[in-house]
Amino acid sequence: RPEPSPLGIGVAAASVVVMPLLVAAKRRTGRELGSATVLADSMQALLCTWLSAAVLVGLLLNAAFGWWWADPVAGLVIAAVALREGREAWRGKADDCC
């Protein structure tokens, strides 16, 4: 079973704060440049934000309640979201968000 880590919680919390700023900057830059590549990269960064949030929730639940299984469950939810986003991108629907 995984053990909670204050360092891991700190890194995940910092990521939850910093990643949305990166997403906003990439979207702004992508729009200004008219670059679909940069906009698509902003979506990848947004997925990283959700992943960081899921990791943080899992780590906090493990630390607070001993729910070691919370992080793997959150990972499965994020995997489902990533698959959905990938399928939409494959079908050419990825630009709906931007």
BELJO-V259370 format. One record per backbone hydrogen bond with DSSP energy under -1.0 kcal/mol. CO is the residue of the C=O (numbers start at 1). NH is the residue of the N-H. E is the energy in kcal/mol with one decimal. If there is no record, write none. Layout:
{{CO/NH/E} {CO/NH/E}}
This chain:
{{5/9/-2.5} {6/10/-2.4} {7/11/-2.6} {8/12/-2.4} {9/13/-2.5} {10/14/-2.4} {11/15/-2.2} {12/16/-2.1} {13/17/-1.3} {14/18/-2.7} {15/19/-2.7} {18/22/-1.8} {19/23/-2.7} {20/24/-2.4} {21/25/-2.2} {22/26/-2.6} {23/27/-2.6} {24/28/-2.5} {25/29/-2.6} {26/30/-2.9} {27/31/-2.5} {28/32/-2.5} {29/33/-2.5} {30/34/-1.1} {30/35/-2.3} {35/39/-1.9} {36/40/-2.4} {37/41/-2.1} {38/42/-1.7} {39/43/-1.3} {40/44/-1.6} {41/45/-2.1} {42/46/-2.0} {43/47/-2.2} {44/48/-1.8} {45/49/-1.7} {46/50/-2.1} {47/51/-2.3} {48/52/-2.5} {49/53/-2.3} {50/54/-2.4} {51/55/-2.5} {52/56/-2.6} {53/57/-2.6} {54/58/-2.6} {55/59/-2.9} {56/60/-2.7} {57/61/-2.7} {58/62/-2.1} {59/63/-2.6} {60/64/-2.9} {61/65/-2.5} {61/67/-1.4} {62/66/-1.4} {66/68/-1.9} {67/70/-1.7} {69/73/-1.9} {70/74/-2.4} {71/75/-2.3} {72/76/-1.8} {73/77/-1.9} {74/78/-2.4} {75/79/-2.3} {76/80/-2.0} {77/81/-2.1} {78/82/-2.8} {79/83/-2.4} {80/84/-2.1} {81/85/-2.6} {82/86/-2.6} {83/87/-2.5} {84/88/-2.4} {85/89/-2.5} {86/90/-2.4} {87/91/-1.7} {88/93/-3.3} {89/92/-1.2} {93/96/-1.3}}
